[in-house]
Amino acid sequence: MFCTRQAFQTTGGFNERLYWAEEGAFALALKREGRFVVLWERVLTSGRRFRKISGLQMLCGGVRMLFSPIKMFTHRSSVEKIWYDSNRDDDDKMPDSLAVKVSNGIALLIMIVLLTGPLWNFIPRSLTPLASPLGKIRVVVGTILCHVGLLFWPFAVVLFVSLLRRIHWAEWMKLAALFAFSLWQAWDSMRGVFRIWALFCHWLAHFYNG
């Protein structure tokens, strides 16, 4: 990240109360002061932290962000093992326990579902009845997407707070569009979650009564 000394001092620099995504908050603050440019030239950097994170840690982090987004940003203990417990001595040694492999496999499946989920919108529901294998897969994919989509709620809150601090109208319009999109996705996901859990509870009651 590059900026002028004047822009850095005007924004107050990095927020020391944030232990995660402080560069994102800094970027939003810079956008309030003037033109912000993304340079698309590639830069070589270390990927050791990403390599050291297991799928289970990523999944747990997503759940924690959903239920306590403020704590994820303002409490060092929430991200200490990811960002602050750096062990460079065994940087090339990848964790290969069974638990890590299973969690990585689950995380990979969830990523595949997230990336291919929108493709189901182009398949008519008449071709995937619930009784068919594809119908069951569609329900599982929809269930996962709805729950993951709840993460748009904290994103919408962050965008809304930043929106109130905009000075330049062009940046206000961009953030307003992003906020509207996040809010729409969050609301649609929440409706899907309510509908899925209502159907599940109905099925569960019918199962026990039967």
C-alpha positions in Angstrom: 0.0 0.0 0.0 1.3 3.4 -1.0 0.1 6.9 0.0 1.4 10.4 0.5 2.5 11.5 3.9 -0.3 14.1 3.9 -2.9 11.4 3.3 -1.5 9.2 6.0 -1.5 11.9 8.6 -5.0 13.1 7.6 -6.5 9.6 8.0 -4.6 8.9 11.2 -2.8 6.0 9.7 -3.6 2.4 10.7 -6.2 1.9 13.4 -4.3 0.3 16.3 -7.6 -0.9 17.8 -7.9 -3.4 14.9 -6.0 -6.6 14.9 -7.4 -7.8 11.6 -8.3 -6.1 8.3 -6.7 -2.9 9.4 -5.4 -2.3 5.9 -9.0 -2.5 4.6 -10.1 0.1 7.1 -7.1 2.3 6.1 -8.0 1.9 2.4 -11.6 3.0 3.1 -10.2 6.0 5.0 -7.9 6.9 2.1 -10.8 6.8 -0.3 -12.5 9.5 1.7 -9.7 11.8 1.1 -9.2 11.5 -2.6 -8.6 9.3 -5.6 -7.7 5.7 -4.8 -6.0 3.6 -7.5 -5.5 -0.2 -7.6 -2.3 -1.2 -9.3 -2.6 -4.4 -11.1 1.1 -5.2 -11.4 2.0 -8.5 -9.7 4.0 -8.5 -6.5 5.8 -11.5 -5.1 5.1 -12.1 -1.4 5.1 -14.9 1.2 2.1 -17.2 1.4 3.3 -19.0 4.5 0.4 -17.8 6.7 -2.2 -19.0 4.2 -0.4 -22.4 3.8 -0.3 -22.8 7.6 -4.1 -22.3 8.0 -6.1 -25.5 8.0 -9.6 -25.8 6.5 -11.0 -26.2 10.0 -9.4 -22.9 11.1 -11.0 -21.1 8.1 -14.4 -22.6 8.8 -14.2 -21.7 12.5 -13.1 -18.2 11.6 -16.1 -17.8 9.3 -18.5 -18.9 12.1 -16.9 -16.6 14.6 -17.1 -13.7 12.1 -20.8 -14.4 11.7 -21.7 -14.5 15.4 -19.2 -11.9 16.7 -17.8 -9.8 13.9 -16.7 -6.9 16.2 -14.7 -9.3 18.4 -12.9 -10.7 15.3 -11.6 -7.3 14.5 -10.9 -5.8 18.0 -9.6 -8.8 20.0 -6.1 -10.0 19.4 -6.9 -13.4 20.8 -9.3 -14.1 17.9 -6.6 -13.9 15.3 -3.5 -14.4 17.3 -2.7 -17.9 16.1 -3.2 -16.8 12.5 -1.4 -13.4 12.3 0.9 -13.2 15.4 2.1 -16.8 16.2 4.6 -16.8 13.3 7.0 -19.8 13.3 9.5 -19.2 10.4 11.7 -22.1 11.4 9.3 -24.7 10.0 7.8 -22.6 7.3 8.2 -25.3 4.7 6.6 -28.0 6.9 3.0 -28.4 6.1 0.6 -29.9 8.7 -0.4 -33.4 7.5 -2.4 -34.9 10.4 -5.7 -36.7 9.6 -7.7 -33.9 11.2 -6.1 -31.3 9.0 -6.6 -33.4 5.8 -10.3 -34.0 6.6 -10.9 -30.3 7.4 -9.1 -29.2 4.2 -11.2 -31.6 2.2 -14.4 -30.2 3.8 -13.2 -26.6 3.1 -12.4 -27.6 -0.5 -15.9 -29.0 -1.0 -17.5 -25.8 0.5 -15.4 -23.7 -1.9 -16.5 -25.8 -4.9 -20.1 -25.4 -3.8 -19.7 -21.6 -3.4 -18.1 -21.3 -6.9 -20.5 -23.5 -8.7 -23.6 -22.7 -6.7 -24.9 -19.9 -9.0 -24.9 -22.4 -12.0 -28.0 -24.1 -10.4 -30.0 -20.9 -11.2 -29.7 -21.8 -14.9 -31.2 -25.3 -14.4 -35.0 -25.5 -14.2 -36.3 -27.0 -11.0 -38.5 -29.4 -13.0 -35.3 -31.2 -14.1 -34.2 -31.6 -10.5 -37.1 -32.9 -8.4 -36.4 -33.4 -4.8 -36.7 -37.2 -5.1 -33.9 -37.3 -7.6 -30.2 -37.4 -6.6 -29.7 -34.0 -8.4 -32.6 -32.6 -6.4 -31.0 -33.6 -3.1 -27.7 -32.2 -4.2 -29.4 -28.9 -5.1 -31.0 -28.7 -1.6 -27.6 -29.3 0.1 -25.9 -26.7 -2.1 -28.7 -24.2 -1.4 -28.5 -24.8 2.3 -24.8 -24.2 2.4 -25.1 -21.1 0.2 -27.8 -19.6 2.4 -25.8 -20.0 5.6 -22.6 -18.7 4.1 -24.5 -15.8 2.7 -25.3 -14.6 6.2 -21.7 -13.3 6.2 -23.0 -10.4 4.0 -24.6 -8.9 7.2 -21.3 -7.8 8.8 -20.1 -6.7 5.4 -23.2 -4.6 4.9 -22.7 -3.0 8.4 -19.0 -2.1 7.6 -20.0 -0.6 4.2 -22.9 1.4 5.7 -20.7 3.0 8.4 -18.1 3.8 5.7 -20.9 5.2 3.5 -21.9 7.8 6.1 -18.3 9.1 6.1 -18.0 9.6 2.4 -17.0 13.1 1.1 -16.8 12.6 -2.7 -20.0 11.7 -4.4 -18.4 9.2 -6.8 -17.1 7.1 -4.0 -20.4 7.5 -2.2 -22.2 6.0 -5.3 -19.8 3.0 -5.4 -20.2 2.2 -1.8 -23.9 2.7 -2.0 -24.1 0.1 -4.8 -21.9 -2.3 -2.8 -24.0 -1.8 0.3 -27.2 -2.4 -1.6 -25.8 -5.6 -3.1 -24.6 -6.9 0.3 -27.9 -6.0 2.0 -29.8 -7.8 -0.7 -27.7 -10.9 -0.5 -27.8 -10.9 3.3 -31.6 -10.5 3.4 -32.1 -13.2 0.7 -29.8 -15.6 2.6 -31.6 -15.0 5.9 -35.0 -15.8 4.3 -33.5 -19.0 2.8 -32.1 -20.0 6.2 -35.5 -19.4 7.9 -37.2 -21.4 5.2 -34.8 -24.3 5.4 -34.9 -24.6 9.1 -38.7 -24.4 9.2 -38.8 -27.3 6.7 -36.3 -29.2 8.7 -38.3 -28.7 12.0 -41.4 -29.8 10.2 -39.7 -32.9 8.8 -38.3 -33.6 12.3 -41.7 -33.3 13.9 -43.2 -35.5 11.3 -40.4 -38.1 11.7 -40.9 -38.3 15.5 -44.7 -38.4 15.2 -44.5 -41.1 12.6 
